[in-house]
């Protein structure tokens, strides 16, 4: 090609890199064009010749723009996991920076970098480490690991690495760079992202020709990567897969399908939750719950407690898991039903320990007796729970100021007095009914089954053997029936303790948002678009925003009348009847919003076949559980 054709080709290539202003090159594009014409390349081979302040600024601006396109909170990222490529000890210009260094320019709050490498790339790692330490004055900790380049070995390394990192950092604070990964490393990194929700980024650069000129004729000599074309992408597919996995876990929890939950955690290598939910599923399966036989429950409970306390996998249980294990251990030990029915061998064991340390039990000195017995009980549980890391705070079921160990001591001493036929306080009330194994069993059975049948009359039929339950009006009345003590405050305490311990919603996984709305800005992370609705011809009144927030708050983005009512009441203290009067206005809002979003997608040159309405207008179907508003899955898959 001649000189004129050469210039046109260069200009076209630079425009394709994004340096365009209308039909013309942007000012930065003009600078790059001049460089290309002068050097016949803007690839890395000639960086040392072309570097200048303005060129450096173009590079920095490029990285800044790419970071803004990510649509994530870059200041949240504290940890980087990466592989290593070829790194020169002394780089000639900043344009020669490695991807690790590029990441440090984007994620400026990084505190630790974990780099795994092979034996052949060890020297490159050391060179990079020296350079970063020098540049950042040792403020960033760089940890290298020698890993055999196989899928199995790399996967094992990454799983163990993540386990260690998450002792100090949240998953949202971690990012992986997959750029330099060959298939053998990229596959495990992608898998880690899907299973654990770790964000993954990839740096890309295009290759452009390097020309040679002879007698006014320009010919391609070879090609090289162009730093000024650098793009940074978030691998959204992995996050989308992870999101769906977490939704499945949460749905299984809602249905009380604990062994299904365990199978999901097995898949993603979360051994602590896998073991817990697998055993919980055996304890709370339908055969046990529907038997309505405390002796069957007690037998399963003993096995559950034994299995979890063995902790053969050396799990580090979370506080909510540990609370259930500890609580059910107490119930299993006591097996308390009434003053005649309880685990007498357990009481005898504690009495024996007391005598060995303090002598005979002296009920005339009740204060010392209670204090000494408390110490015996603490030592007992310290030994029994050594495999799950015993802390006295694990017995704070009521509040962070009161240990239930005191309630257990009071109950045990009362049972000993009854057994010894001592003078019993006639006013003694069973104020700690949350320690009653019958009550716990019936509470779990009725509440779990009610979640499945979702109908009080059906529940009554299931539990028709219990006249007390069959005459009650709702699940809350059942709870009162089980835990009602002499005064209302004690009853409330009993119920609250049990509800708190067995609040399975605390186990729900946090679902990463794909669609965000704040201050008039609508953001779609999987599509990489952001729309400022304030600049559009659309009515953003408080009701439109409230209902939009309700739709976006739902994990599956499907909102029923019942869900919307609950959401509005909880978050805005709104009466649902007020909302009903706003339905027509919100329908108009949906129509306008859908048009704005589709127009935005058209500007992004989205395939016509993919242009779908964001929110489906409400159907004519009626019913509390019928879907009222639904987001098309194109916007979050």
ZAMARGU-4260 file (C-alpha; in steps of 0.2 Angstrom, whole numbers, plus 5000, padded with zeros to 4 digits):
<rodrens>
0) 5000/5000/5000 | 5005/5018/4997 | 5007/5031/5010 | 4989/5038/5009 | 4982/5020/5011
5) 4994/5017/5025 | 4988/5033/5034 | 4969/5028/5031 | 4973/5010/5038 | 4982/5017/5054
10) 4967/5030/5057 | 4954/5015/5055 | 4964/5004/5068 | 4965/5018/5081 | 4947/5022/5079
15) 4943/5004/5082 | 4953/5005/5098 | 4940/5018/5104 | 4949/5034/5101 | 4935/5043/5092
20) 4926/5059/5094 | 4911/5059/5082 | 4917/5054/5065 | 4935/5060/5069 | 4949/5054/5080
25) 4949/5060/5097 | 4964/5071/5103 | 4972/5056/5111 | 4969/5047/5094 | 4978/5060/5085
30) 4993/5058/5096 | 4993/5039/5093 | 4991/5042/5075 | 5006/5053/5074 | 5016/5040/5084
35) 5011/5026/5072 | 5015/5036/5057 | 5032/5040/5064 | 5037/5023/5070 | 5026/5012/5059
40) 5020/5004/5076 | 5013/5008/5093 | 5017/4991/5099 | 5028/4987/5114 | 5044/4985/5104
45) 5046/5004/5102 | 5039/5010/5118 | 5056/5016/5124 | 5057/5028/5109 | 5039/5035/5110
50) 5036/5037/5129 | 5032/5055/5135 | 5021/5063/5148 | 5006/5064/5136 | 5008/5046/5130
55) 5009/5040/5149 | 4993/5050/5152 | 4984/5041/5137 | 4989/5024/5145 | 4983/5030/5163
60) 4967/5037/5156 | 4964/5020/5146 | 4966/5010/5163 | 4954/5023/5172 | 4941/5021/5159
65) 4942/5002/5159 | 4940/5002/5178 | 4924/5013/5177 | 4917/5000/5165 | 4918/4986/5177
70) 4903/4992/5187 | 4909/4986/5204 | 4916/4994/5219 | 4934/4994/5215 | 4939/5001/5232
75) 4931/4986/5240 | 4945/4974/5233 | 4959/4970/5245 | 4966/4954/5239 | 4972/4949/5221
80) 4975/4931/5215 | 4985/4929/5199 | 4997/4919/5189 | 5013/4925/5183 | 5020/4928/5165
85) 5037/4933/5159 | 5042/4949/5169 | 5058/4959/5165 | 5067/4964/5181 | 5069/4982/5173
90) 5055/4988/5163 | 5059/5002/5150 | 5043/5011/5152 | 5026/5010/5161 | 5019/5003/5145
95) 5029/4987/5149 | 5019/4984/5165 | 5013/4967/5169 | 4995/4963/5172 | 4998/4962/5190
100) 5004/4980/5190 | 4989/4985/5179 | 4978/4978/5192 | 4986/4988/5206 | 4983/5004/5196
105) 4964/4999/5195 | 4961/4991/5212 | 4971/5004/5222 | 4966/4997/5239 | 4974/4980/5237
110) 4984/4974/5252 | 4989/4956/5247 | 4994/4948/5231 | 4994/4929/5230 | 5003/4923/5214
115) 5005/4904/5210 | 5019/4899/5198 | 5028/4885/5191 | 5046/4881/5193 | 5050/4889/5176
120) 5042/4905/5181 | 5049/4906/5198 | 5062/4919/5193 | 5049/4930/5184 | 5039/4930/5201
125) 5054/4936/5211 | 5058/4950/5198 | 5040/4956/5199 | 5040/4955/5218 | 5056/4966/5219
130) 5048/4978/5207 | 5032/4980/5217 | 5040/4981/5234 | 5051/4995/5227 | 5037/5004/5219
135) 5025/5002/5234 | 5038/5003/5248 | 5033/4986/5255 | 5015/4991/5258 | 5008/4977/5248
140) 5011/4959/5254 | 5016/4947/5240 | 5015/4929/5243 | 5021/4916/5230 | 5017/4898/5229
145) 5025/4884/5218 | 5011/4874/5210 | 5012/4860/5198 | 5002/4865/5182 | 4989/4852/5182
150) 4970/4855/5184 | 4969/4844/5200 | 4984/4852/5209 | 4979/4870/5204 | 4961/4867/5210
155) 4967/4860/5227 | 4979/4875/5229 | 4965/4888/5225 | 4952/4879/5236 | 4964/4879/5251
160) 4970/4897/5247 | 4952/4903/5247 | 4949/4895/5264 | 4964/4903/5271 | 4960/4921/5264
165) 4942/4921/5269 | 4948/4919/5287 | 4953/4938/5286 | 4943/4944/5271 | 4926/4943/5264
170) 4923/4935/5247 | 4918/4952/5240 | 4935/4959/5244 | 4944/4946/5233 | 4947/4946/5214
175) 4956/4934/5202 | 4965/4939/5186 | 4963/4925/5174 | 4973/4934/5160 | 4989/4923/5160
180) 4981/4907/5164 | 4983/4893/5152 | 4969/4880/5151 | 4976/4871/5165 | 4975/4886/5177
185) 4960/4895/5169 | 4948/4881/5172 | 4951/4879/5191 | 4950/4898/5193 | 4934/4899/5183
190) 4927/4885/5194 | 4932/4894/5210 | 4923/4909/5204 | 4907/4899/5200 | 4907/4889/5216
195) 4912/4904/5228 | 4907/4920/5219 | 4924/4926/5217 | 4925/4940/5204 | 4937/4936/5189
200) 4944/4949/5177 | 4953/4947/5161 | 4965/4959/5152 | 4965/4960/5133 | 4975/4969/5120
205) 4974/4968/5102 | 4988/4965/5090 | 4992/4978/5076 | 5004/4977/5061 | 5021/4983/5062
210) 5026/4990/5045 | 5041/4992/5035 | 5043/5005/5021 | 5053/5002/5005 | 5052/5016/4991
215) 5036/5023/4997 | 5027/5006/4999 | 5022/5000/5016 | 5021/4981/5019 | 5017/4972/5035
220) 5033/4965/5043 | 5025/4957/5058 | 5012/4961/5072 | 5013/4965/5090 | 5001/4969/5105
225) 4996/4987/5107 | 4996/4993/5125 | 4984/5008/5121 | 4971/4995/5116 | 4970/4988/5133
230) 4953/4982/5139 | 4948/4975/5156 | 4933/4964/5157 | 4924/4956/5172 | 4919/4937/5168
235) 4901/4939/5171 | 4896/4921/5166 | 4905/4915/5181 | 4896/4927/5193 | 4879/4922/5184
240) 4882/4904/5187 | 4887/4907/5205 | 4871/4917/5208 | 4860/4903/5201 | 4869/4891/5213
245) 4866/4902/5228 | 4848/4904/5223 | 4846/4885/5223 | 4854/4884/5240 | 4842/4897/5247
250) 4827/4889/5239 | 4831/4872/5246 | 4833/4880/5263 | 4816/4888/5262 | 4809/4871/5258
255) 4818/4863/5272 | 4827/4851/5261 | 4843/4851/5271 | 4851/4836/5263 | 4849/4844/5246
260) 4858/4859/5253 | 4872/4848/5259 | 4874/4841/5241 | 4876/4859/5234 | 4889/4863/5247
265) 4898/4846/5243 | 4899/4852/5225 | 4907/4868/5229 | 4919/4861/5243 | 4911/4869/5258
270) 4915/4855/5270 | 4909/4863/5286 | 4891/4867/5279 | 4890/4850/5269 | 4893/4840/5285
275) 4881/4851/5296 | 4867/4851/5284 | 4869/4832/5279 | 4867/4827/5298 | 4853/4840/5300
280) 4844/4833/5286 | 4844/4816/5294 | 4838/4823/5311 | 4824/4833/5303 | 4818/4822/5289
285) 4799/4819/5287 | 4799/4802/5294 | 4806/4809/5311 | 4795/4824/5311 | 4779/4815/5306
290) 4782/4801/5318 | 4777/4813/5332 | 4787/4802/5344 | 4800/4811/5355 | 4809/4795/5358
295) 4813/4793/5340 | 4819/4811/5339 | 4829/4809/5355 | 4838/4794/5347 | 4842/4804/5331
300) 4847/4819/5341 | 4860/4809/5351 | 4868/4803/5334 | 4867/4821/5327 | 4876/4828/5342
305) 4889/4814/5342 | 4893/4816/5324 | 4895/4835/5323 | 4905/4835/5339 | 4917/4822/5333
310) 4921/4835/5319 | 4932/4823/5310 | 4935/4835/5296 | 4941/4848/5308 | 4928/4861/5302
315) 4927/4878/5308 | 4909/4881/5311 | 4901/4898/5309 | 4892/4905/5324 | 4875/4901/5319
320) 4880/4883/5315 | 4888/4881/5332 | 4873/4889/5341 | 4862/4874/5335 | 4875/4861/5339
325) 4878/4868/5356 | 4859/4870/5360 | 4855/4853/5354 | 4869/4845/5364 | 4861/4853/5379
330) 4844/4846/5374 | 4852/4829/5371 | 4861/4829/5388 | 4846/4834/5398 | 4832/4825/5388
335) 4821/4834/5400 | 4802/4832/5399 | 4796/4835/5417 | 4801/4831/5435 | 4800/4813/5432
340) 4806/4811/5414 | 4824/4816/5411 | 4841/4809/5408 | 4846/4804/5426 | 4862/4796/5421
345) 4868/4814/5415 | 4863/4822/5432 | 4872/4808/5441 | 4888/4811/5431 | 4888/4829/5435
350) 4885/4825/5454 | 4899/4814/5454 | 4911/4827/5446 | 4904/4840/5459 | 4908/4828/5474
355) 4926/4825/5467 | 4929/4843/5467 | 4918/4851/5480 | 4912/4837/5491 | 4893/4834/5495
360) 4880/4846/5488 | 4875/4858/5501 | 4857/4866/5498 | 4859/4876/5513 | 4872/4887/5505
365) 4863/4889/5488 | 4874/4903/5481 | 4890/4893/5483 | 4881/4877/5477 | 4875/4886/5461
370) 4892/4894/5458 | 4901/4878/5460 | 4889/4868/5450 | 4891/4881/5436 | 4910/4878/5436
375) 4907/4859/5435 | 4895/4862/5420 | 4907/4873/5411 | 4922/4861/5413 | 4910/4847/5406
380) 4906/4856/5391 | 4923/4862/5388 | 4929/4844/5387 | 4914/4839/5376 | 4915/4852/5364
385) 4934/4854/5362 | 4933/4849/5343 | 4922/4864/5339 | 4932/4876/5349 | 4922/4879/5365
390) 4918/4897/5371 | 4906/4901/5385 | 4898/4914/5374 | 4892/4900/5363 | 4878/4898/5377
395) 4872/4915/5375 | 4856/4911/5367 | 4846/4925/5375 | 4858/4939/5374 | 4876/4943/5375
400) 4874/4946/5394 | 4866/4930/5400 | 4872/4913/5398 | 4860/4899/5397 | 4872/4888/5408
405) 4863/4897/5422 | 4846/4891/5417 | 4853/4873/5415 | 4861/4874/5433 | 4844/4880/5440
410) 4835/4866/5431 | 4847/4853/5437 | 4847/4858/5455 | 4828/4859/5455 | 4828/4841/5448
415) 4840/4835/5461 | 4829/4843/5475 | 4814/4834/5468 | 4823/4818/5468 | 4829/4820/5486
420) 4812/4825/5491 | 4818/4841/5499 | 4807/4855/5503 | 4803/4862/5486 | 4798/4880/5483
425) 4779/4878/5478 | 4781/4894/5468 | 4794/4887/5457 | 4789/4889/5439 | 4796/4880/5423
430) 4802/4897/5416 | 4815/4888/5405 | 4803/4878/5394 | 4815/4880/5380 | 4825/4867/5388
435) 4811/4854/5386 | 4815/4841/5373 | 4796/4838/5369 | 4794/4857/5366 | 4809/4858/5355
440) 4804/4843/5345 | 4786/4849/5342 | 4792/4866/5338 | 4803/4860/5325 | 4791/4847/5318
445) 4776/4860/5317 | 4786/4874/5310 | 4796/4864/5297 | 4780/4855/5291 | 4770/4871/5291
450) 4783/4878/5279 | 4779/4864/5267 | 4760/4863/5269 | 4758/4882/5271 | 4740/4879/5277
455) 4734/4879/5295 | 4720/4867/5292 | 4732/4854/5284 | 4744/4856/5298 | 4730/4852/5310
460) 4726/4836/5301 | 4744/4831/5301 | 4745/4833/5320 | 4728/4828/5324 | 4735/4816/5337
465) 4738/4832/5348 | 4722/4839/5354 | 4731/4855/5360 | 4738/4859/5343 | 4722/4854/5333
470) 4712/4867/5342 | 4725/4881/5339 | 4722/4895/5326 | 4740/4898/5319 | 4758/4893/5321
475) 4761/4907/5333 | 4748/4900/5345 | 4757/4883/5344 | 4773/4892/5350 | 4764/4900/5364
480) 4756/4883/5369 | 4773/4875/5370 | 4783/4888/5379 | 4770/4897/5390 | 4777/4901/5407
485) 4769/4909/5422 | 4772/4927/5416 | 4772/4934/5399 | 4790/4940/5399 | 4796/4922/5402
490) 4785/4915/5389 | 4792/4928/5376 | 4810/4924/5381 | 4807/4905/5379 | 4800/4908/5362
495) 4813/4921/5356 | 4827/4909/5362 | 4821/4895/5351 | 4817/4906/5336 | 4834/4914/5337
500) 4843/4897/5338 | 4833/4889/5324 | 4832/4904/5313 | 4837/4895/5297 | 4835/4911/5287
505) 4852/4916/5294 | 4860/4902/5284 | 4854/4909/5268 | 4868/4914/5255 | 4870/4932/5251
510) 4864/4934/5233 | 4875/4946/5223 | 4865/4959/5214 | 4865/4959/5196 | 4853/4974/5194
515) 4855/4989/5205 | 4845/5005/5208 | 4851/5020/5218 | 4847/5039/5217 | 4839/5037/5200
520) 4853/5027/5192 | 4849/5009/5185 | 4863/4998/5183 | 4864/4981/5174 | 4881/4972/5179
525) 4879/4958/5167 | 4876/4969/5152 | 4889/4983/5157 | 4876/4997/5156 | 4871/5011/5167
530) 4856/5022/5164 | 4853/5038/5173 | 4834/5039/5173 | 4834/5057/5180 | 4840/5063/5163
535) 4826/5054/5154 | 4808/5059/5152 | 4801/5048/5166 | 4792/5051/5182 | 4803/5045/5197
540) 4790/5048/5211 | 4792/5039/5228 | 4780/5025/5224 | 4788/5021/5207 | 4805/5020/5216
545) 4797/5009/5230 | 4790/4996/5219 | 4805/4996/5208 | 4816/4993/5223 | 4804/4979/5228
550) 4806/4970/5212 | 4825/4972/5212 | 4826/4966/5230 | 4819/4948/5225 | 4832/4935/5221
555) 4823/4929/5206 | 4816/4946/5202 | 4798/4938/5202 | 4786/4948/5214 | 4769/4942/5220
560) 4756/4953/5228 | 4760/4944/5245 | 4779/4948/5243 | 4776/4966/5238 | 4764/4969/5252
565) 4776/4962/5265 | 4791/4972/5257 | 4781/4989/5257 | 4776/4987/5275 | 4793/4981/5281
570) 4803/4994/5272 | 4792/5009/5270 | 4778/5006/5283 | 4766/5007/5269 | 4748/5001/5269
575) 4745/4989/5255 | 4729/4997/5251 | 4738/5013/5247 | 4748/5004/5234 | 4733/4997/5225
580) 4729/5015/5220 | 4746/5017/5212 | 4745/5001/5201 | 4739/5011/5186 | 4753/5024/5188
585) 4766/5011/5190 | 4760/5002/5174 | 4763/5018/5164 | 4780/5019/5173 | 4785/5001/5167
590) 4780/5005/5149 | 4791/5021/5149 | 4805/5012/5158 | 4805/4997/5146 | 4807/5009/5131
595) 4821/5019/5139 | 4831/5002/5142 | 4828/4995/5125 | 4833/5012/5117 | 4849/5011/5127
600) 4853/4993/5121 | 4850/4998/5103 | 4864/5012/5106 | 4875/4998/5112 | 4872/4989/5096
605) 4863/4974/5105 | 4856/4961/5093 | 4838/4965/5089 | 4833/4947/5094 | 4839/4951/5112
610) 4829/4967/5114 | 4816/4962/5127 | 4805/4971/5139 | 4814/4974/5156 | 4799/4971/5167
615) 4783/4962/5161 | 4767/4972/5164 | 4756/4963/5177 | 4744/4950/5170 | 4726/4949/5174
620) 4728/4934/5185 | 4723/4936/5203 | 4729/4928/5219 | 4742/4932/5233 | 4755/4921/5226
625) 4752/4924/5207 | 4767/4933/5199 | 4763/4952/5198 | 4779/4959/5191 | 4793/4949/5183
630) 4810/4954/5176 | 4815/4946/5160 | 4830/4934/5163 | 4840/4942/5149 | 4844/4956/5161
635) 4851/4945/5175 | 4857/4928/5167
</rodrens>
